[in-house]
Amino acid sequence: MHGERISVGAEESTGERTGAEAGADAGADAAAPGARTPRTALVSALMLAMALVALDSSVVSTAVPQIVGDLGGFSVFSWLFAGYLLAVTVTLPVYGKLSDTFGRKPVLLFGTALFVVGSLLCALAWNMAALIAFRLVQGLGGGALQGTVQTLAADLYPLKDRPRIQARMSSVWAASAVAGPALGGLIASYADWRWIFLINLPLGGLALWMLARHLVEPVRSAGRRGPIDWAGALGVFACGGLLLFALVQGGVAWPWLSAPSLGLLGASALLAAVVVRIERRAAEPVIPGWVWRRRTIAAVNLALGALGVLMIAPMVFVPTYAQSVLGLGAVSAGLVMSAMTLTWPVSAAFSQHVYRRIGFRNSAAVGISLAAVILFSFTLLPYPARPWQPTLIMLLLGAALGLFQLPLIVGVQSTVGWAERGTTTASVLFCRQVGQSIGAALLGAVANATIAARLAHAPMPGLPDHLDDVSTALGRPELLPQAAADYLRRAVAAAVDHVFLGAGAAAVAALLVLLFVAPRRFPILEEHQEQKRADA
């Protein structure tokens, strides 16, 4: 790793290496100072820290009935997830800048400790309001974990080896997607739900010990640190919080065109203008202007924002489709969705052989093009489909998205030096998280509108009068006339089809960004060049 601030030149000053050039640079990268392979213990510590975040939502979701039964608060339990997501998202840029200023290790240790404290507080919660508040504390720690671990993955490995560590991180998410619901189900069935949070204590403690012992960073010059932009950090937090709150609650707690929605969206827009003004005047802004002025970073931010939008289709609506339309149980429905996570890390690991030949942008363009075709093909499934058909689509989608995402992350991290990598990585993850929130709002509105229209024009009686009653009716289809139950299932199938059309449109938008915004060759900063500049 390199501990000094590095002045990165203009984007057009260097070109992306492909083909034979990549092979020639491999030897230089391997010989570069700091490019040595890190010890297994440190990589294991990073994977364990990432597992804390990856397991969280999938484990908690399976215990919601038990939590609500104990604490009450059914009308607000969704904020167990929305509040955590909000805290993670709005703190990503702040932690990214702090890691560039003070180093990765103190930020990562602080985030892990805060996540563990939040977990302990969640286990001690006495009502739903307290649990939601403590989930926010967990999220404040999760933001540091998620961004800093990804940044360290680029710090520790030279360019030619980065796919290996990134594939391992992807495998953590894949394993968590499969093991999380099973683990949560076991705890919910045979122990108190509080153990879902208590198990984070020994895991987090082990991660803290391993990181403190094995993660060593060079001492940075105090004279190179600028003043902390606390005003910008507070502004980013407030603006992001208002925007995400409006997106999460809009169409659920109140209509989209109601005064609360319009007021929150207007306030977030006003705060965004204030943040821009603050950041322009700050000596060391939390979100510096170069994040959007550099074509490569701006294009990756936009493309991965579109990825966040399209991910809502498989993550949220495929389990609903599998249960409501195919009649599968909750566990089987979860397995249909998690099939995507099996091929994603495999494809991510393979992607290095593709982008070394055709470049980062072209590899990502191939991946998102395939993803668009696969998303659109979901609408061609027969009614009723057989379970293997959507499972196959999820397997193919995971392979396509692994080829899309990893080249962009590895590529954009390789265009900046150590002192800008944390901010760059955080901006990419922030845009993806915001994309997920926007996607949940937009695609959720599409699904609701489709089902509402089908109910309004239903040719038979006996169907639910309100959208809130649809899930209850589908959970007890024997209470409906056969024709009404089949009509309702077809309405849900049509809604999911429209959601996948929207997800396919998001994939096309990402492709257009890559073709018309991203440079053809990413301006790679080679490790040996970076070290020379750091030593200068």
ABEGO torsion letter per residue (X at the ends): XBABBBBBBBAAABBBBBEAAAAAAAAAAAABBGABBBBAAAAAAAAAAAAAAAAAAAAAAAAAAAAAAAAEGAAAAAAAAAAAAAAAAAAAAAAAAAAAAAEAAAAAAAAAAAAAAAAAAAAABABAAAAAAAAAAAAAAAAAAAAAAAAAAAAABBAAAAAAAAAAAAAAAAAAAAAAAAAAAAAAAABBAAAAAAAAAAAAAAAAAAAAAABBBBBBBAAABBBBBAAAAAAAAAAAAAAAAAAAABGAABBAABAAAAAAAAAAAAAAAAAAAAAAABABBABBAAAAABAAAAAAAAAAAAAAAAAAAAAAAAAAAAAAAAGBBAAAAAAAAAAAAAAAAAAAAAAAAAAAAAEAAAAAAAAAAAAAAAAAAAAABBOBBBAAAAAAAAAAAAAAAAAAAAAAAAAAAAABBAAAAAAAAAAAAAAAAAAAAAAAAAAAAAAAAAAAAAAAABABBGBBABAAAAAAAAABAAABBAAAAAAAAAAAAAAAAAAAAAAAAAAAAAAAAAAAABBABBBBBBAAAAAAAAAX
